[in-house]
Amino acid sequence: MQGLLLATALATLGWPAHAFAVPAVTTPTVLSGTEVDLEIGRVTVNYSGKASVATAVNGSVPGPLIRLREGDAVTIRVKNNLDEMTSIHWHGLILPTDMDGVPGISFGGIAPGETFTYRFVVKQSGTFWYHAHTLAEQTGLYGPMIIEPKSEPPLAADRDYTIMLSDWTDEAPLQVYLNLKKMSGYYNFAQPTVGDFASDAGKLGLSGALSKRAMWNKARMNPTDLSDVSAATYTYLLNGAPSARRWTGIARKGERVRLRFIGAGTATYFDVRVPGLMLTVVAADGQPVEPVDVDEFRIGPGETYDVIATIADDRAYAIFAQSMDRTGFVHGVLAPRDDMSADIPPVDPGSWLDPIDMMGGMAGMAGMGPAGQDHGMVETAPKARHARTEYGANTDMRVDFPRTNLDDPGVGLRRNGRRTLTYADLRTAGPAADPREPQREIELHLTGNMERFVWAFDGVKLNDSKPLHFTPNERLRIILVNDTMMTHPMHLHGMWSDLESPDGRFQVRKHTISVQPAQRVAFRVTADAMGRWAFHCHLLYHMAAGMFREVVVA
Amino acid sequence: MTTSRATWLLALTGLAMTTVAGPALSQQVKPAVNAEAAGSNDQAMSPDMPMGDQQKDGSSAPPMNMPGMDMSGGKPGADARDPDAYSDGYRNSTLPGYEMADKISVAKVLVDELEFLTNKQGQGISWSGRITNGPDNDKLLLRSQGLKQSGERLDPESSVEAFWWHGQRPFWGTILGVRQDIGPGAHRWIAGGIEGLAPYWFDVQLTGYVGDDGRLAARLKASYDVLLTNRLILVPQLESNAYSKAAPERGLGGGLSNLELGLRMRYEIRRKVAPYVGFVWERSFGETADFRRLAGENPTERRFVAGLRIWW
């Protein structure tokens, strides 16, 4: 499928100028019922101050909000008006494999001029989204999807807004990919400098400053490599609006507002808060969780979080989403009128990875954990079993003793004084849908070679790999060990990922699970979806570079 | 004299080869945490301590095998997983569209140095660049470098090289190919060596050559990027060449021929476009120095340079 991504991207290098003129920012229209018609085409947009061309669904970026009802049999016709193959994948939906929209696995993609008809029965409810399963995702081909529950009463809320966070670049996605291949730090302008060293030497003494760097420099790892692509090229968008054109949702004092956050960044984790309001997280990846109150949460590409905020005052509140690498932010506004601006907090200073992000559990044992960390001790897993293919050229780091604790909000959010959501806070309301204990384990390591921008499972890229075979209806445990220094949002198609607590109990049902650097996570899967599926990192350029496996349930 | 030169040369080439082939690399990486950073002196190992054996049995106790010590490369232990163990004989889909962004050939042209120089004798130009094309771990690599000063012959190190570059290890690649000298007395050479990133981010190139008449040569280049800011970058650089026997027509003596130390400061207007200024000190040794004196040139040169670094 990646080749098609390329074809897509290549075409984007030479945009035709005939794109239809549609306003860049529109409140997405809502399409509901059991029959939905979508058209994929080009629109002219201007997010950066420069006109550019995006790929839109029904003329808008993001595409229309699709509202479905649990239990309905739906028909979604997607017409491709582009001059290249495209696709739509329904992210997190449980459906037949040939309706999943992954070119090369589910089907051959939607050819130019062709209409593909998706037909499936909606088996779930909650907040989801859809996007291209090609590099065109970077060019705007994504939109929100809300599924109403069949029986349960809807959650009491006075207002209900979808907040879709994404990243935009005027560069063609293939160009971004090639830039990263040729120079992996291409977009990182926060690399440690002589000035930083001098300032550390002032604070820590010369030997302190040297030892702070020794570990990273010896290993040739960059402690500021949090995000491959930064605001150096990205403009961050909230519901298709950059900060300058702030998206506004009406919200009055005393109202309970449901905000459905969707992480639609292609290479961006967002750290989200609404200064002045407590956020009660009520659903993760569309699934209800036991409510938890937080000031802030991190949302990765692919994830969704529903939160409830009770508006304290008749004033404007900023919905503030800063990129994990702290190079930029986007904000929207909740206010009683649509002409009010909100106070925007400053972007947090950028931070280095901590030693636990390279050393995992061993850093904790050696007393290298972040001092004064208010989020739990580092727990260490048994020695990880590396694949023999992790000793080759594609793997620049292996973690022998990964950390297993889930109560770490992640780099940049540690000890910031705010109550930040961690995976340890997320608990599915009620028991596991499948109460069986896993019958077997599959251990996979997330690997990379940062210098060469090669990403893989077990050091083996997609096109060198063999698929993972699941036996129908087996309950299995997938163990992921992150042998890299980046956070990877891992998304298994077709089946739920039931995240386990560090002590091996079912904790929360998700479809996209972020694995932090040098961390081990385990999740349970019930192989109840026959056919072929994708399992990959939802950072688009990692997926393209090979961090992708095919799964066969047969 | 000749014997000691040859020994020196062999030692250098030998170093190149062991570095490529052996566990030397993983040893370098292993002590990724020094004692201070780990805060536990008694557990830290001497950085020079050989690790190969401990690694093989895969059972060395954690306290001895400090965190992240063998972080890359090395040999898998007997208990290493089979990456295909979960496939049960299945193969990936063959539907149309299932193609190969992870196998993409990436073509990169880097004009690392394209500069005007000035010294006591006059002016000149100098270049150093490389072109690579291929997928992640196997590339065609073309390298060229050269120097021409007014009133002097083309610098004897001026050459064009073509290699197969293989990403042998996470931070190191092997190169195998040919070199063609440019200018009078040019030789053709079979060439092999390594290129890579040493711990602490040193860029290193080490190449050994066998000439068309059996003569040997070696070239070492190393550089380091000092980030004054994320755009203003100071690059100390070193180059040294050695030959097994003299080539009077190129003004080259046997043995260690020259040492060049450069300091260039570039400003990345964009990542791909960076003008720079710099200073280069070069010293010729032994017979090469004699040849230079005979030609009325100074064995020691100081050059101011200004140029442009671009890539795409």
Interface residues (C-beta under 8 A of the other chain):
Chain A: M1 Q2 G3 L4 L5 L6 M85 P103 G104 I105 F107 G108 G109 Y177 L178 N179 K181 K182 M183 Y186 N188 F189 A190 Q191 P192 T193 V194 G195 S207 S211 K212 A214 M215 N217 K218 A219 R220 P355 M358 M359 G360 M362 A363 M365 A366 G367 M368 K383 R385 H386 A387 R388 T389 E390 Y391 G392 A393 N394 T395 D396 M397 R398 V399 D400 F401 I442 E443 N449 E451 R452 V454 A456 F457 D458 G459 V460 K461 L462 N463 D464 S465 K466 P467 L468 H469 R532 A544 A545 G546 F548 E550 V552 A554
Chain B: V29 P31 A32 V33 N34 E36 A37 A38 G39 S40 Q43 P62 N65 M66 P67 G68 D70 M71 S72 G73 G74 K75 P76 D79 A80 R81 D82 P83 D84 Y86 S87 D88 G89 Y90 R91 N92 S93 L95 P96 G97 Y98 E99 M100 A101 D102 K103 I104 V106 K108 D136 N137 G167 Q168 R169 P170 F171 L197 P199 Y200 W201 V226 L227 L228 T229 N230 R231 R271 W311
